[in-house]
Amino acid sequence: MITLNQVVQDIDLLDPLPAAAAKLAKIARDWEADINEAVTIIRYDQGLTANILRYANSPMGGARYRIAQVRDAVVRLGIPKVLEIAVTAHVRSQMMQALPQYGYGKEELWRHSVAAAMAADILTSMATTRVPPVAFTAALLHDIGKLVLARHLDSPHLKAIAHLIGNHGLTYSQAEQEILGFTHATVGARVTEVWNMGEEIARAVGAHHDVDAEAGAASDAVRICNLVAKTIGCGLGNEGMNLAGDTGATERLGLGREDFEALCAEVQTFLPEIEAMYK
């Protein structure tokens, strides 16, 4: 029998969040964050500077003319998007690994996470409710707990989870909760807490399978974006489409069926470009 405390100890085996990303996470929580403070953080990190300028000059970054200054890139993208780019570059190598415990081949968790983050980015212009800026990063990190929990899932655990799903009609997350006493979402929330990403991100990551959790725009967005990624075939794994139905999230964000389909189509169109950018 494994415990949550045992699993959480393995968070230290993940590469710690770089100082620049941790500082950006702190200021990104503020709707009126200071651009100058973000620029100061970024300009001393060469890798982050290169990634931000590359994104800002891409079609996804809304490029109409080429820019070469960090400040111009931050103004064009916004601090929340800059935070997402910083975190994406950091977790990419870790998320690229295969996770057979979840039925993921190499790069599958990475593609799923990037697709969800893209969906959150696009969703902000479609939702009738204002989506918090940190929803981008929360969508990117929503399955980070799988990286940690997978180390502890042996064959008996996996067989017991599969049995509950196949014979009792539970969702994958419900089966995890029943067998382990917690889920990969719970572990993921703890990862973001250790990385000091803020309460809103931790709450959205921890509730991305819990349709009964307290409503919040960031949590609603992450649940929808997880479904978008799976709908377009990214990161199905053992879980597949075995998710709890959540019409409440789409209703609260003002999304209809056609909006959801348009969101899926746009993510599918631009995903190869974003993948190539980080390679």
C-alpha positions as CSV (number, residue, x, y, z in Angstrom):
1,M,0.0,0.0,0.0
2,I,1.4,3.4,-1.0
3,T,0.5,6.7,0.7
4,L,0.3,10.2,-0.6
5,N,3.2,11.2,1.7
6,Q,5.4,8.6,0.1
7,V,4.5,9.7,-3.4
8,V,5.0,13.4,-2.6
9,Q,8.5,12.8,-1.4
10,D,9.4,11.9,-5.0
11,I,8.5,15.4,-6.2
12,D,12.1,16.3,-5.4
13,L,13.2,13.9,-8.2
14,L,11.6,16.3,-10.8
15,D,13.9,19.1,-12.0
16,P,13.2,22.1,-9.8
17,L,11.5,25.1,-11.4
18,P,14.1,27.7,-12.6
19,A,14.3,30.9,-10.6
20,A,13.0,33.0,-13.5
21,A,9.9,30.9,-13.9
22,A,9.2,30.9,-10.2
23,K,9.5,34.7,-10.1
24,L,7.2,35.0,-13.1
25,A,4.7,32.7,-11.5
26,K,4.5,35.1,-8.5
27,I,3.8,38.2,-10.6
28,A,1.5,36.5,-13.1
29,R,-1.1,36.0,-10.4
30,D,-1.8,39.7,-10.6
31,W,-4.2,40.9,-13.3
32,E,-2.3,44.2,-13.4
33,A,1.2,42.7,-13.2
34,D,4.2,45.0,-13.9
35,I,5.7,44.6,-17.4
36,N,9.0,46.1,-16.3
37,E,9.4,43.5,-13.5
38,A,8.8,40.7,-15.9
39,V,11.3,42.1,-18.4
40,T,14.0,42.4,-15.7
41,I,13.4,38.7,-14.8
42,I,13.6,37.5,-18.4
43,R,16.5,39.5,-19.9
44,Y,19.1,37.7,-17.7
45,D,18.0,34.2,-18.9
46,Q,19.3,33.7,-22.5
47,G,17.3,30.5,-23.1
48,L,14.0,32.0,-21.9
49,T,14.7,35.2,-23.9
50,A,15.2,33.1,-27.1
51,N,12.0,31.1,-26.5
52,I,9.9,34.2,-25.9
53,L,11.1,36.0,-28.9
54,R,10.6,32.9,-31.1
55,Y,7.0,32.6,-29.9
56,A,6.3,36.3,-30.2
57,N,7.4,36.3,-33.8
58,S,5.3,33.2,-34.7
59,P,1.7,33.2,-36.1
60,M,0.5,31.9,-32.7
61,G,2.1,34.9,-31.1
62,G,0.1,37.2,-33.2
63,A,3.1,38.4,-35.2
64,R,2.4,41.2,-37.6
65,Y,5.9,42.5,-37.7
66,R,9.2,41.1,-36.4
67,I,10.4,42.2,-33.0
68,A,13.8,41.8,-31.3
69,Q,13.4,43.3,-27.9
70,V,12.3,41.4,-24.8
71,R,10.0,44.2,-23.6
72,D,8.2,44.3,-27.0
73,A,7.7,40.5,-26.7
74,V,6.3,40.7,-23.2
75,V,3.9,43.5,-24.3
76,R,2.7,41.4,-27.3
77,L,2.3,38.2,-25.4
78,G,1.4,39.2,-21.9
79,I,3.0,38.0,-18.6
80,P,0.8,34.8,-18.3
81,K,1.8,33.6,-21.8
82,V,5.5,34.3,-21.0
83,L,5.1,32.2,-17.8
84,E,3.6,29.4,-19.8
85,I,6.5,29.5,-22.3
86,A,9.0,29.4,-19.4
87,V,7.3,26.5,-17.8
88,T,6.8,24.7,-21.1
89,A,10.5,24.8,-21.9
90,H,11.3,23.5,-18.4
91,V,9.0,20.5,-18.3
92,R,9.3,19.5,-21.9
93,S,12.2,17.0,-21.4
94,Q,10.5,15.4,-18.4
95,M,7.1,15.1,-20.2
96,M,8.7,13.6,-23.3
97,Q,9.4,10.3,-21.6
98,A,7.2,7.3,-22.0
99,L,4.8,6.4,-19.2
100,P,3.7,2.9,-19.8
101,Q,1.9,2.9,-16.4
102,Y,-0.6,5.3,-18.1
103,G,-0.4,3.8,-21.5
104,Y,1.7,6.7,-22.9
105,G,4.5,6.2,-25.5
106,K,7.3,8.6,-25.8
107,E,6.1,12.3,-26.3
108,E,2.4,11.5,-25.7
109,L,2.1,13.2,-22.3
110,W,4.0,16.2,-23.8
111,R,1.6,16.5,-26.8
112,H,-1.4,16.2,-24.5
113,S,-0.2,18.9,-22.2
114,V,0.8,21.3,-25.0
115,A,-2.6,20.7,-26.7
116,A,-4.4,21.5,-23.4
117,A,-2.3,24.7,-22.9
118,M,-3.0,25.8,-26.4
119,A,-6.7,25.2,-25.9
120,A,-6.6,27.4,-22.7
121,D,-4.9,30.1,-24.7
122,I,-7.6,30.1,-27.4
123,L,-10.4,29.7,-24.9
124,T,-9.8,33.1,-23.4
125,S,-11.1,34.8,-26.6
126,M,-14.2,32.5,-26.8
127,A,-15.4,32.4,-23.2
128,T,-18.1,34.8,-22.0
129,T,-16.6,34.6,-18.5
130,R,-13.1,36.1,-18.0
131,V,-10.6,33.3,-17.7
132,P,-7.8,33.9,-15.2
133,P,-4.4,34.4,-16.9
134,V,-2.9,31.4,-14.9
135,A,-5.3,29.0,-16.7
136,F,-2.7,28.6,-19.5
137,T,0.0,27.3,-17.1
138,A,-2.5,25.2,-15.1
139,A,-3.6,23.5,-18.3
140,L,0.0,22.8,-19.3
141,L,0.7,21.2,-15.8
142,H,-2.6,19.5,-15.2
143,D,-1.1,16.0,-15.6
144,I,2.3,16.6,-14.1
145,G,1.3,14.4,-11.2
146,K,1.4,11.4,-13.5
147,L,5.2,11.8,-13.8
148,V,5.5,11.3,-10.0
149,L,2.8,8.8,-9.4
150,A,3.9,6.5,-12.2
151,R,7.0,5.5,-10.2
152,H,4.7,3.9,-7.6
153,L,2.1,2.1,-9.8
154,D,3.0,-1.6,-10.0
155,S,1.1,-4.3,-11.8
156,P,-1.4,-5.1,-8.9
157,H,-2.3,-1.4,-8.7
158,L,-2.9,-1.2,-12.4
159,K,-4.9,-4.4,-12.5
160,A,-7.1,-3.2,-9.6
161,I,-7.7,0.1,-11.3
162,A,-8.6,-1.6,-14.6
163,H,-11.0,-4.0,-12.8
164,L,-13.0,-1.1,-11.2
165,I,-13.2,0.6,-14.6
166,G,-14.2,-2.5,-16.5
167,N,-16.5,-4.1,-14.0
168,H,-17.9,-1.3,-11.9
169,G,-18.1,1.6,-14.5
170,L,-15.8,4.0,-12.6
171,T,-13.9,6.7,-14.4
172,Y,-10.1,6.3,-14.4
173,S,-9.8,9.1,-11.8
174,Q,-12.5,7.5,-9.6
175,A,-10.7,4.2,-9.8
176,E,-7.4,5.8,-8.8
177,Q,-9.1,7.4,-5.8
178,E,-10.7,4.1,-4.8
179,I,-7.5,2.0,-5.0
180,L,-4.9,4.6,-3.9
181,G,-6.9,7.0,-1.8
182,F,-5.8,9.9,-4.0
183,T,-5.3,10.6,-7.7
184,H,-2.7,11.9,-10.1
185,A,-4.5,15.2,-10.0
186,T,-3.9,15.4,-6.2
187,V,-0.2,14.7,-6.7
188,G,-0.1,17.3,-9.5
189,A,-1.5,20.0,-7.2
190,R,1.2,19.2,-4.7
191,V,3.9,19.6,-7.4
192,T,2.7,23.1,-8.2
193,E,2.6,23.9,-4.5
194,V,6.2,22.7,-4.1
195,W,7.1,24.9,-7.2
196,N,5.3,27.8,-5.6
197,M,3.0,28.3,-8.5
198,G,0.2,29.8,-6.5
199,E,-3.1,28.6,-5.0
200,E,-5.2,29.2,-8.2
201,I,-3.0,26.9,-10.3
202,A,-2.8,24.2,-7.6
203,R,-6.6,24.3,-7.3
204,A,-7.2,24.0,-11.1
205,V,-4.7,21.2,-11.4
206,G,-6.1,19.3,-8.4
207,A,-9.7,19.6,-9.6
208,H,-9.3,18.8,-13.3
209,H,-11.2,15.5,-13.0
210,D,-13.5,16.6,-10.1
211,V,-16.8,18.0,-11.6
212,D,-18.1,18.5,-8.1
213,A,-15.3,20.8,-7.0
214,E,-16.0,24.4,-6.2
215,A,-16.6,26.2,-9.5
216,G,-13.9,28.6,-10.7
217,A,-13.1,29.9,-14.2
218,A,-9.5,28.5,-14.1
219,S,-10.7,25.0,-13.0
220,D,-13.5,25.0,-15.5
221,A,-11.0,26.0,-18.3
222,V,-8.6,23.2,-17.4
223,R,-11.3,20.6,-17.4
224,I,-12.5,21.7,-20.8
225,C,-8.9,21.9,-22.2
226,N,-8.1,18.4,-21.0
227,L,-11.2,17.2,-22.9
228,V,-10.2,19.1,-26.0
229,A,-6.7,17.5,-26.0
230,K,-8.3,14.0,-25.7
231,T,-11.0,14.8,-28.3
232,I,-8.3,15.5,-30.9
233,G,-6.5,12.3,-30.0
234,C,-3.7,13.6,-27.9
235,G,-2.8,11.6,-24.8
236,L,-5.6,9.1,-24.6
237,G,-3.5,6.4,-22.9
238,N,-5.2,4.0,-20.6
239,E,-7.6,6.7,-19.5
240,G,-9.0,7.2,-23.0
241,M,-12.2,9.3,-23.0
242,N,-13.2,7.7,-19.7
243,L,-13.9,11.0,-18.0
244,A,-16.8,12.3,-15.9
245,G,-19.3,14.4,-17.9
246,D,-19.1,18.1,-17.1
247,T,-21.6,20.3,-18.9
248,G,-21.4,22.8,-16.0
249,A,-18.0,24.0,-17.0
250,T,-18.9,24.8,-20.6
251,E,-22.1,26.5,-19.5
252,R,-20.3,28.6,-16.9
253,L,-17.8,29.8,-19.5
254,G,-20.6,30.4,-22.1
255,L,-19.5,27.7,-24.6
256,G,-21.8,25.9,-26.9
257,R,-21.2,22.7,-28.9
258,E,-20.1,24.7,-32.0
259,D,-17.7,26.7,-29.8
260,F,-16.2,23.5,-28.5
261,E,-15.8,22.0,-32.0
262,A,-14.1,25.2,-33.2
263,L,-11.8,25.1,-30.2
264,C,-10.8,21.5,-31.1
265,A,-10.2,22.4,-34.7
266,E,-8.0,25.4,-34.0
267,V,-5.8,23.5,-31.5
268,Q,-5.4,20.6,-34.1
269,T,-4.4,23.1,-36.7
270,F,-1.7,24.9,-34.8
271,L,-0.4,22.1,-32.6
272,P,2.3,20.9,-35.1
273,E,3.7,24.4,-35.3
274,I,4.0,24.8,-31.5
275,E,5.6,21.3,-31.2
276,A,8.2,22.2,-33.9
277,M,8.9,25.5,-32.1
278,Y,10.0,23.7,-28.9
279,K,12.1,21.1,-30.8
